[in-house]
């Protein structure tokens, strides 16, 4: 049976992967909507900037949890 640290890291990996896939899908949809409904104004970069900063915050938060789970167990 996998250890607790492994399960924490696996959960973080799965959530980051899901977040990245959702981010890419939504940004692609926003880019298509931007191109179709307002081609004269390019606004999709603001959505990408905001979501990218949230993704980096998510990555930072999970990396702290992942690194914390890699230490020795203290009994």
Backbone as a printed PyTorch tensor [residue, N CA C, xyz], in Angstrom:
tensor([[[  0.8500,  -1.1840,   0.0000],
         [  0.0000,   0.0000,   0.0000],
         [  0.9000,   1.2530,   0.0000]],

        [[  0.6030,   2.2250,  -0.8690],
         [  1.4310,   3.4310,  -0.9410],
         [  1.3600,   4.2290,   0.3630]],

        [[  2.4400,   4.9260,   0.6540],
         [  2.4960,   5.7410,   1.8550],
         [  1.6800,   7.0130,   1.7170]],

        [[  1.5020,   7.6750,   2.8460],
         [  0.7120,   8.9020,   2.8770],
         [  1.3560,  10.0010,   2.0240]],

        [[  2.6850,  10.1160,   2.0970],
         [  3.3840,  11.1310,   1.3040],
         [  3.1890,  10.9230,  -0.1880]],

        [[  3.2540,   9.6690,  -0.6190],
         [  3.0330,   9.3670,  -2.0310],
         [  1.6200,   9.7480,  -2.4500]],

        [[  0.6480,   9.4400,  -1.6070],
         [ -0.7510,   9.7560,  -1.9450],
         [ -0.9650,  11.2690,  -2.0210]],

        [[ -0.3160,  12.0260,  -1.1360],
         [ -0.4310,  13.4940,  -1.1810],
         [  0.1540,  14.0130,  -2.4840]],

        [[  1.3390,  13.5360,  -2.8450],
         [  1.9800,  13.9820,  -4.0920],
         [  1.1560,  13.5840,  -5.3140]],

        [[  0.5890,  12.3990,  -5.2840],
         [ -0.2360,  11.9370,  -6.4080],
         [ -1.4870,  12.7950,  -6.5510]],

        [[ -2.1110,  13.1370,  -5.4330],
         [ -3.2960,  13.9980,  -5.4840],
         [ -2.9270,  15.3800,  -6.0260]],

        [[ -1.8110,  15.9330,  -5.5790],
         [ -1.3710,  17.2320,  -6.0810],
         [ -1.1130,  17.1770,  -7.5800]],

        [[ -0.4640,  16.1200,  -8.0310],
         [ -0.1730,  15.9780,  -9.4630],
         [ -1.4540,  15.9140, -10.2750]],

        [[ -2.4230,  15.1510,  -9.7930],
         [ -3.6840,  15.0160, -10.5240],
         [ -4.4470,  16.3410, -10.5650]],

        [[ -4.4720,  17.0600,  -9.4520],
         [ -5.1900,  18.3370,  -9.4260],
         [ -4.5060,  19.3840, -10.2980]],

        [[ -3.1820,  19.4120, -10.2930],
         [ -2.4760,  20.3600, -11.1640],
         [ -2.6930,  20.0340, -12.6400]],

        [[ -2.7020,  18.7600, -12.9690],
         [ -2.9550,  18.3480, -14.3520],
         [ -4.3680,  18.7430, -14.7720]],

        [[ -5.3450,  18.5070, -13.9010],
         [ -6.7300,  18.8880, -14.2070],
         [ -6.8370,  20.4010, -14.3720]],

        [[ -6.1920,  21.1460, -13.4870],
         [ -6.2310,  22.6000, -13.5670],
         [ -5.6140,  23.0890, -14.8820]],

        [[ -4.5000,  22.5040, -15.2710],
         [ -3.8550,  22.8980, -16.5250],
         [ -4.7480,  22.5920, -17.7310]],

        [[ -5.3890,  21.4300, -17.7290],
         [ -6.2710,  21.0800, -18.8520],
         [ -7.4880,  21.9970, -18.9260]],

        [[ -8.0660,  22.3110, -17.7840],
         [ -9.2090,  23.2350, -17.7640],
         [ -8.7550,  24.6150, -18.2260]],

        [[ -7.5880,  25.0510, -17.7670],
         [ -7.0710,  26.3610, -18.1530],
         [ -6.8710,  26.4450, -19.6620]],

        [[ -6.2700,  25.4410, -20.2420],
         [ -6.0270,  25.4420, -21.6860],
         [ -7.3400,  25.4430, -22.4590]],

        [[ -8.2930,  24.6280, -22.0170],
         [ -9.5880,  24.5490, -22.6890],
         [-10.3320,  25.8820, -22.6280]],

        [[-10.3800,  26.4830, -21.4440],
         [-11.0990,  27.7520, -21.2920],
         [-10.3960,  28.8710, -22.0540]],

        [[ -9.0760,  28.8970, -22.0190],
         [ -8.3640,  29.9390, -22.7610],
         [ -8.5560,  29.7930, -24.2700]],

        [[ -8.6090,  28.5640, -24.7440],
         [ -8.8880,  28.3520, -26.1600],
         [-10.2930,  28.8450, -26.5030]],

        [[-11.2660,  28.5360, -25.6370],
         [-12.6330,  29.0270, -25.8420],
         [-12.6990,  30.5460, -25.8080]],

        [[-11.9740,  31.1650, -24.8830],
         [-11.9430,  32.6250, -24.8100],
         [-11.2980,  33.2210, -26.0580]],

        [[-10.2340,  32.5930, -26.5410],
         [ -9.5810,  33.0890, -27.7460],
         [-10.5190,  33.0140, -28.9510]],

        [[-11.2570,  31.9060, -29.0550],
         [-12.2210,  31.7880, -30.1550],
         [-13.3490,  32.8030, -30.0160]],

        [[-13.8400,  33.0070, -28.7910],
         [-14.8960,  34.0060, -28.5720],
         [-14.3760,  35.4090, -28.8640]],

        [[-13.1570,  35.6920, -28.4650],
         [-12.5610,  36.9960, -28.7480],
         [-12.4580,  37.2270, -30.2560]],

        [[-12.0200,  36.2220, -30.9470],
         [-11.8570,  36.3340, -32.4110],
         [-13.2040,  36.4930, -33.1150]],

        [[-14.2150,  35.8010, -32.6040],
         [-15.5190,  35.8130, -33.2720],
         [-16.3480,  37.0670, -32.9390]],

        [[-16.4040,  37.4360, -31.6620],
         [-17.3370,  38.4890, -31.2520],
         [-16.7200,  39.8800, -31.1530]],

        [[-15.4340,  39.9570, -30.9360],
         [-14.7980,  41.2810, -30.8710],
         [-13.3840,  41.2120, -31.4390]],

        [[-13.2780,  40.9870, -32.7410],
         [-11.9440,  40.8570, -33.3420],
         [-11.1420,  42.1590, -33.3230]],

        [[-11.8220,  43.2920, -33.1570],
         [-11.1190,  44.5730, -33.1460],
         [-10.4530,  44.8570, -31.7960]],

        [[-10.8860,  44.1770, -30.7450],
         [-10.2950,  44.3430, -29.4120],
         [ -9.7540,  42.9980, -28.9450]],

        [[ -8.4920,  42.9940, -28.5870],
         [ -7.8460,  41.7710, -28.1200],
         [ -7.8260,  41.7780, -26.5890]],

        [[ -8.7410,  41.0040, -25.9780],
         [ -8.8660,  40.9870, -24.5190],
         [ -8.4740,  39.6500, -23.8940]],

        [[ -8.2560,  38.6470, -24.6970],
         [ -8.0050,  37.3170, -24.1520],
         [ -6.6980,  37.2550, -23.3610]],

        [[ -5.7540,  38.1420, -23.6320],
         [ -4.4960,  38.1190, -22.8860],
         [ -4.7150,  38.4500, -21.4130]],

        [[ -5.7410,  39.2320, -21.0820],
         [ -6.0160,  39.5460, -19.6740],
         [ -6.5610,  38.3240, -18.9440]],

        [[ -7.3590,  37.5520, -19.6390],
         [ -7.8550,  36.2930, -19.0580],
         [ -6.6790,  35.3440, -18.8470]],

        [[ -5.8020,  35.2530, -19.8330],
         [ -4.6340,  34.3750, -19.7310],
         [ -3.7050,  34.8330, -18.6060]],

        [[ -3.5090,  36.1260, -18.4630],
         [ -2.6490,  36.6480, -17.4010],
         [ -3.2180,  36.3270, -16.0170]],

        [[ -4.5100,  36.5510, -15.8410],
         [ -5.1480,  36.2690, -14.5500],
         [ -5.1110,  34.7770, -14.2400]],

        [[ -5.4920,  33.9590, -15.2000],
         [ -5.5250,  32.5280, -14.9570],
         [ -4.1190,  31.9550, -14.7860]],

        [[ -3.1730,  32.4830, -15.5330],
         [ -1.7870,  32.0420, -15.3800],
         [ -1.2400,  32.3510, -13.9970]],

        [[ -1.5770,  33.5270, -13.4630],
         [ -1.1160,  33.8620, -12.1130],
         [ -1.7950,  32.9670, -11.0750]],

        [[ -3.0590,  32.6270, -11.2810],
         [ -3.7280,  31.6840, -10.3770],
         [ -3.1040,  30.3020, -10.4720]],

        [[ -2.7340,  29.8970, -11.6800],
         [ -2.0830,  28.5950, -11.8430],
         [ -0.7310,  28.5790, -11.1430]],

        [[  0.0240,  29.6570, -11.2410],
         [  1.3120,  29.7240, -10.5510],
         [  1.1370,  29.6950,  -9.0350]],

        [[  0.0880,  30.3670,  -8.5330],
         [ -0.1980,  30.3140,  -7.0960],
         [ -0.5610,  28.8860,  -6.6880]],

        [[ -1.3400,  28.2290,  -7.5150],
         [ -1.7230,  26.8400,  -7.2830],
         [ -0.4810,  25.9540,  -7.2720]],

        [[  0.3990,  26.1620,  -8.2160],
         [  1.6390,  25.3920,  -8.3050],
         [  2.5120,  25.6280,  -7.0700]],

        [[  2.6230,  26.8790,  -6.6420],
         [  3.4070,  27.2000,  -5.4560],
         [  2.8280,  26.5180,  -4.2210]],

        [[  1.5080,  26.6120,  -4.0550],
         [  0.8390,  26.0150,  -2.8910],
         [  1.0560,  24.5040,  -2.8630]],

        [[  0.8680,  23.8500,  -3.9770],
         [  1.0210,  22.4030,  -4.0150],
         [  2.4790,  21.9790,  -3.9100]],

        [[  3.4110,  22.7770,  -4.4130],
         [  4.8190,  22.4040,  -4.2860],
         [  5.2430,  22.4400,  -2.8290]],

        [[  4.7070,  23.3690,  -2.0630],
         [  5.0000,  23.3970,  -0.6300],
         [  4.4930,  22.1320,   0.0480]],

        [[  3.2790,  21.7140,  -0.2890],
         [  2.7240,  20.4890,   0.2930],
         [  3.4780,  19.2540,  -0.1590]],

        [[  3.8930,  19.2540,  -1.4110],
         [  4.6310,  18.1080,  -1.9420],
         [  5.9980,  17.9990,  -1.2790]],

        [[  6.6910,  19.1120,  -1.1750],
         [  8.0080,  19.0860,  -0.5410],
         [  7.8880,  18.7320,   0.9380]],

        [[  6.8340,  19.1650,   1.5970],
         [  6.6340,  18.8410,   3.0130],
         [  6.3890,  17.3530,   3.2010]],

        [[  5.7910,  16.7070,   2.1960],
         [  5.4940,  15.2800,   2.3280],
         [  6.7060,  14.4160,   2.0090]],

        [[  7.8040,  15.0050,   1.5480],
         [  8.9850,  14.2260,   1.1680],
         [ 10.0000,  14.0940,   2.2940]],

        [[  9.7680,  14.7690,   3.4030],
         [ 10.7100,  14.6860,   4.5160],
         [ 10.5600,  13.3690,   5.2640]],

        [[ 11.4420,  13.1680,   6.1990],
         [ 11.3610,  11.9730,   7.0220],
         [ 10.1490,  12.0550,   7.9460]],

        [[  9.5870,  10.9200,   8.2190],
         [  8.4690,  10.9020,   9.1600],
         [  9.0230,  11.0310,  10.5670]],

        [[  8.4130,  11.8870,  11.3410],
         [  8.8610,  12.1300,  12.7160],
         [  7.9050,  11.4340,  13.6660]],

        [[  8.4440,  10.5050,  14.3840],
         [  7.5840,   9.7380,  15.3040],
         [  7.9720,  10.0250,  16.7290]]])
